[in-house]
Amino acid sequence: MTTTNEDTRAAQKDAGYAPEHAPRLQWAKLAPEVYKAMIGLDAAARQGVDPVLLELVKIRASQLNHCAFCLDMHTKDALAAGENVERIIQLSAWDESRHFYTEKEAAALALTEAVTVLTDGFVPDEVYDTAARHFEETELARLIAAITVINAWNRFGVTCRLTPGHYKPGQYK
């Protein structure tokens, strides 16, 4: 028997889970030209970046930004792309769980954190230099673009309080 999202939500409601909230604003429908531009920017940024690494970066940025909608989307896409559950679980503590990741992935995750948490002031030279050792210049430029784009998506998701739980892998690709 296949369980649907509706079945899951009904079971959660019966179990006393909090009710699902509605989005505050359907920004993509109200500003379609901005949404289309974001889609184009996202597609351009992802070119030449390993798809699994890209999902790890998107998950980590979304964790830092508390974007539940993007966490739902990118964990599902990562699993569909062949990523294993254990590595996804460890992402929130990747620095303490480095043995789950390659040096290149760790460099990308450190860069993701530095770019995402700019309230600390800047991207440290050490973080940038480490990433630059693991990525060719073009690939690094694309990675920085991808990190910037997921941060923009996160800001739309968090501000508009987009609802997680309904995404199906590959739905927006």
C-alpha positions as CSV (number, residue, x, y, z in Angstrom):
1,M,0.0,0.0,0.0
2,T,1.3,3.4,-1.0
3,T,1.1,6.2,1.6
4,T,0.4,9.7,0.2
5,N,1.3,13.1,1.7
6,E,-2.4,13.5,2.5
7,D,-2.4,10.2,4.4
8,T,0.7,11.2,6.3
9,R,-0.8,14.6,7.2
10,A,-4.0,13.1,8.4
11,A,-2.1,10.6,10.6
12,Q,0.0,13.5,12.0
13,K,-3.2,15.5,12.7
14,D,-4.7,12.5,14.5
15,A,-1.5,12.1,16.5
16,G,-1.7,15.7,17.7
17,Y,0.9,17.3,15.5
18,A,0.7,21.1,14.9
19,P,-1.4,22.1,12.0
20,E,0.3,22.9,8.7
21,H,0.5,26.6,8.0
22,A,-0.4,28.3,4.8
23,P,2.2,30.3,2.9
24,R,2.1,34.0,3.7
25,L,2.5,35.1,0.1
26,Q,2.5,33.3,-3.3
27,W,5.4,35.5,-4.4
28,A,6.2,33.5,-7.6
29,K,2.7,34.0,-8.9
30,L,2.7,37.7,-7.9
31,A,6.1,38.5,-9.3
32,P,6.5,35.9,-12.2
33,E,9.2,37.9,-13.9
34,V,11.4,37.7,-10.8
35,Y,10.6,34.0,-10.4
36,K,11.6,33.4,-14.1
37,A,14.8,35.4,-13.6
38,M,15.6,33.3,-10.5
39,I,15.0,30.1,-12.4
40,G,17.4,31.3,-15.1
41,L,20.0,32.3,-12.6
42,D,19.7,29.0,-10.8
43,A,20.1,27.0,-14.1
44,A,23.2,29.1,-15.1
45,A,24.8,28.7,-11.7
46,R,24.4,24.9,-11.6
47,Q,26.3,24.4,-14.9
48,G,29.5,22.6,-14.3
49,V,28.9,21.9,-10.6
50,D,28.6,18.3,-9.5
51,P,24.8,17.7,-8.9
52,V,25.3,15.8,-5.6
53,L,27.7,18.4,-4.2
54,L,25.3,21.1,-5.3
55,E,22.5,19.5,-3.3
56,L,24.8,19.2,-0.2
57,V,25.6,22.9,-0.5
58,K,21.9,23.8,-0.9
59,I,20.9,21.7,2.1
60,R,23.7,23.3,4.3
61,A,22.7,26.8,3.3
62,S,19.1,26.0,3.9
63,Q,19.9,24.6,7.4
64,L,21.8,27.8,8.3
65,N,18.9,30.0,7.0
66,H,16.2,27.8,8.6
67,C,14.4,27.4,5.3
68,A,12.2,24.3,5.8
69,F,10.8,24.5,2.3
70,C,14.2,24.3,0.7
71,L,15.4,21.6,3.2
72,D,12.4,19.5,2.1
73,M,13.2,20.1,-1.6
74,H,16.9,19.6,-1.5
75,T,17.1,16.6,0.8
76,K,14.6,14.8,-1.5
77,D,16.5,15.8,-4.6
78,A,19.8,14.7,-3.0
79,L,18.3,11.3,-2.1
80,A,16.9,11.0,-5.6
81,A,20.4,11.8,-7.0
82,G,21.9,8.9,-5.0
83,E,23.1,10.7,-1.9
84,N,22.9,8.6,1.2
85,V,20.9,9.4,4.3
86,E,23.8,9.3,6.7
87,R,25.7,12.1,4.9
88,I,22.5,14.2,4.8
89,I,21.9,13.7,8.5
90,Q,25.5,14.6,9.3
91,L,25.5,17.9,7.3
92,S,24.4,20.1,10.2
93,A,27.6,18.9,12.0
94,W,29.8,18.3,9.0
95,D,32.8,19.9,10.6
96,E,32.7,17.3,13.4
97,S,31.9,14.6,10.9
98,R,34.5,15.3,8.2
99,H,35.1,11.6,7.6
100,F,31.8,11.5,5.8
101,Y,32.9,14.0,3.2
102,T,35.8,14.4,0.7
103,E,38.2,17.3,1.2
104,K,36.6,19.0,-1.8
105,E,33.1,18.7,-0.3
106,A,34.4,20.0,3.0
107,A,35.9,23.0,1.3
108,A,32.6,23.6,-0.5
109,L,30.6,23.3,2.8
110,A,33.0,25.7,4.6
111,L,32.7,28.2,1.7
112,T,28.9,27.8,1.9
113,E,28.9,28.7,5.6
114,A,31.1,31.7,5.1
115,V,29.1,33.1,2.2
116,T,25.8,32.3,4.0
117,V,26.7,33.8,7.4
118,L,28.1,37.1,6.2
119,T,27.0,38.7,9.5
120,D,30.4,37.5,10.7
121,G,31.9,40.2,8.5
122,F,33.5,38.5,5.5
123,V,34.6,35.3,3.8
124,P,37.9,34.5,5.4
125,D,41.0,34.1,3.2
126,E,41.7,30.6,4.6
127,V,38.2,29.4,3.6
128,Y,38.4,30.9,0.1
129,D,42.0,29.7,-0.4
130,T,41.0,26.1,0.6
131,A,38.1,26.1,-1.8
132,A,40.3,27.6,-4.6
133,R,42.7,24.6,-4.1
134,H,39.9,22.1,-4.7
135,F,38.0,23.8,-7.5
136,E,39.1,25.1,-10.9
137,E,38.4,28.9,-11.2
138,T,35.4,28.4,-13.4
139,E,34.0,25.7,-11.2
140,L,34.6,27.9,-8.1
141,A,32.9,30.8,-9.8
142,R,29.9,28.6,-10.5
143,L,29.9,27.3,-6.9
144,I,29.9,30.8,-5.5
145,A,27.0,31.6,-7.8
146,A,25.1,28.5,-6.7
147,I,25.7,29.4,-3.0
148,T,24.4,32.9,-3.7
149,V,21.4,31.6,-5.5
150,I,20.3,29.2,-2.8
151,N,20.6,32.0,-0.2
152,A,18.3,34.1,-2.4
153,W,15.8,31.2,-2.7
154,N,16.0,30.7,1.1
155,R,15.1,34.3,1.7
156,F,12.0,34.0,-0.5
157,G,11.1,30.7,1.2
158,V,11.6,32.0,4.8
159,T,10.0,35.4,4.3
160,C,6.9,34.0,2.5
161,R,6.8,31.0,4.9
162,L,6.6,28.5,2.1
163,T,5.2,25.2,3.3
164,P,7.4,22.1,3.3
165,G,6.3,18.6,2.8
166,H,4.7,18.7,-0.6
167,Y,7.7,18.7,-2.9
168,K,8.4,15.7,-5.2
169,P,12.0,15.1,-6.4
170,G,12.7,17.0,-9.6
171,Q,9.4,18.9,-9.5
172,Y,10.9,22.2,-10.4
173,K,13.7,21.1,-12.7
